[in-house]
């Protein structure tokens, strides 16, 4: 994060959006240039905080609980194994896994 960007998300970056400080729902029109696929787009902070953020976190928790109750997840051969850390993170990342039924 460069100078002057502290606490500001990708939605404020002029290199990604034309006039980023203006409310423009049409910026998500597929016919317009889009930010990189792995850009982190936060929804749970700031003056325009998503009203559904609590629901989204509950839904993500339930989805993860459902998947792990029914499937055993193993790293694909040759992919980095990570050390488990309690918590959750919403953002770009890659974790290649192979599901097998329990």
ABEGO torsion letter per residue (X at the ends): XBBGABGBBAAABAAABBGAABBBAAAABAABBBBBAABBBBAABEAABBAAAAAAAAAAAAAAAAAAAABBBBBBBGBBBBBBBBEBBBEBEBBBBBBBBX
